[in-house]
Amino acid sequence: MATGRNDPERRERIITAALDLIAEEGVAGTSHRKVAARAGVPLGSMTYHFGGMDELLREAFIRFSSSIVAVFEERLGAANTPDEAREAVAGLVHHLSSGNQRELVLTHELYTLAARKPAYRELTREWMRRSRRALEWHFDPATARQLDALIEGLSIHRALETEPHDRALTVEAITRITKGQGGSS
């Protein structure tokens, strides 16, 4: 592993460490010192790579939200028919609620941060815009907006329930929202 400023992976390790800490301790429990220790980098390199904690948090949440958008794009990009698109949406709900506690916590930490600090709202709006754009590959904009909200809501409900609903309920909700969008409605 390279050391010093010539370490091209250092910035990425810092971002990964920040996301791991946020998932474990929340934004409030994440500090430069903890992130540096987790990433295995000198504390001074934190200020070399990031102008402050806000910049690090923004970069970390941009990476996180981009990874979720990539899942949307992968699943919806594989759909060729309206029915396959509906199935992809159901797959998204069940994937996002499949017990990945890290993703659930990071999502809620970002939403909480955005609720408290307007600068982070733009980040969440961009995330939603990109998710809806992928949904619009198959559905009109109004339907895409409704599906995006459904995916978020059902994913949260499924992840937090002691006995989450089955796929049939997800498919029924998607079918109701997409009625008239082609395929078997």
C-alpha positions in Angstrom: 0.0 0.0 0.0 1.3 3.4 -0.9 1.9 6.0 1.8 1.7 9.7 2.1 0.2 12.0 -0.4 1.1 9.6 -3.2 -1.5 7.1 -1.9 -4.2 7.3 -4.6 -6.6 5.2 -2.6 -6.4 7.2 0.6 -9.3 9.5 -0.2 -11.5 6.5 -1.1 -10.5 4.8 2.1 -11.5 7.9 4.1 -14.9 8.0 2.4 -15.5 4.3 3.0 -14.4 4.7 6.6 -16.8 7.6 7.0 -19.7 5.7 5.7 -18.9 2.7 7.9 -18.8 5.0 11.0 -22.0 6.8 10.0 -23.7 3.4 9.7 -22.4 2.3 13.1 -22.5 5.5 15.2 -24.6 8.0 13.2 -23.5 11.4 11.8 -23.3 12.8 15.3 -20.8 10.1 16.4 -18.6 10.5 13.4 -15.5 12.7 13.7 -12.3 13.4 11.8 -10.3 11.5 14.4 -12.5 8.4 14.3 -12.6 8.4 10.5 -8.8 8.8 10.2 -8.3 5.9 12.7 -10.8 3.7 10.8 -9.2 4.5 7.4 -5.7 3.9 8.8 -4.5 7.4 7.8 -2.8 10.2 9.7 -5.3 12.7 11.2 -3.5 15.5 9.2 -4.4 13.9 5.9 -8.1 14.5 6.6 -7.7 18.2 6.0 -5.5 17.5 3.0 -8.3 15.6 1.3 -11.4 17.4 2.7 -12.0 21.0 3.7 -14.0 20.0 6.7 -16.5 17.5 8.1 -19.3 18.8 5.9 -17.2 18.2 2.7 -16.4 14.6 3.9 -20.1 14.0 4.7 -21.2 15.3 1.4 -18.7 13.2 -0.5 -19.7 10.1 1.5 -23.4 10.6 1.0 -22.9 11.3 -2.7 -21.1 8.0 -3.1 -23.8 6.2 -1.1 -26.7 7.7 -3.0 -24.9 7.0 -6.3 -24.6 3.3 -5.3 -28.4 3.1 -4.7 -29.1 4.9 -8.0 -26.8 2.4 -9.8 -29.1 -0.4 -8.4 -32.1 1.4 -9.8 -30.4 1.8 -13.2 -29.2 -1.8 -13.3 -32.6 -3.3 -12.5 -34.7 -0.9 -14.6 -32.3 -1.0 -17.5 -32.7 -4.8 -17.7 -36.5 -4.4 -18.2 -37.8 -4.5 -21.7 -41.5 -4.5 -21.2 -44.0 -2.8 -18.9 -44.5 -6.0 -16.9 -40.7 -6.5 -16.6 -40.5 -2.9 -15.4 -43.1 -3.5 -12.7 -41.2 -6.6 -11.7 -38.0 -4.6 -11.5 -39.7 -2.1 -9.2 -40.9 -4.9 -7.0 -37.4 -6.3 -7.0 -36.0 -2.9 -5.9 -38.4 -2.8 -2.9 -37.4 -6.2 -1.8 -33.7 -5.7 -2.5 -33.6 -2.4 -0.5 -35.4 -3.9 2.4 -33.6 -7.3 2.4 -31.9 -6.8 5.7 -29.0 -4.6 4.7 -29.0 -2.6 7.9 -26.1 -0.5 6.8 -28.0 0.9 3.8 -31.1 1.5 5.9 -29.2 3.4 8.5 -27.2 5.4 5.9 -30.5 6.4 4.2 -32.1 7.6 7.4 -28.9 9.4 8.5 -28.9 11.3 5.2 -32.6 12.1 5.4 -32.1 13.4 9.0 -29.1 15.5 8.0 -31.1 16.9 5.0 -34.0 17.7 7.3 -31.7 19.7 9.6 -29.3 21.3 7.1 -30.7 22.7 3.9 -27.3 22.2 2.1 -27.9 18.4 2.2 -31.5 18.7 0.8 -30.0 19.3 -2.6 -28.1 16.0 -2.3 -31.4 14.2 -1.5 -33.2 16.0 -4.3 -30.5 14.9 -6.7 -30.8 11.4 -5.5 -34.6 11.4 -6.0 -34.2 13.1 -9.4 -31.8 10.4 -10.6 -34.0 7.6 -9.2 -37.1 9.0 -10.9 -35.2 9.4 -14.2 -34.5 5.7 -14.2 -38.1 5.0 -13.5 -39.1 7.3 -16.3 -37.4 4.9 -18.7 -40.7 2.9 -18.4 -43.3 5.2 -16.7 -44.5 8.7 -17.2 -43.1 11.4 -14.8 -46.1 11.4 -12.4 -46.1 7.7 -12.1 -42.3 7.6 -11.7 -42.7 10.1 -8.8 -45.3 7.9 -7.1 -43.3 4.7 -7.6 -40.2 6.4 -6.2 -42.2 7.3 -3.0 -43.6 3.8 -2.9 -40.2 2.2 -3.2 -38.9 4.3 -0.3 -41.9 3.8 1.9 -42.4 0.0 1.3 -38.6 -0.5 1.7 -38.6 1.2 5.0 -41.8 -0.6 6.2 -40.4 -4.0 5.1 -37.0 -3.4 6.7 -38.5 -2.3 10.1 -41.4 -4.7 10.4 -41.0 -7.8 12.5 -43.0 -9.7 9.9 -42.6 -7.8 6.6 -45.2 -8.1 3.9 -44.7 -10.5 1.0 -44.0 -9.8 -2.6 -47.6 -10.1 -3.6 -48.6 -7.0 -1.7 -45.7 -5.1 -3.3 -46.8 -6.2 -6.8 -50.4 -5.2 -6.0 -49.4 -1.7 -5.0 -47.2 -1.3 -8.1 -50.0 -2.5 -10.3 -52.4 0.0 -8.8 -50.0 2.9 -9.3 -49.1 1.9 -12.9 -52.6 1.0 -14.1 -52.9 2.3 -17.6 -49.1 2.3 -18.2 -49.1 -0.6 -20.6 -48.8 -4.3 -20.1 -51.1 -6.3 -17.8 -52.7 -3.6 -15.7 
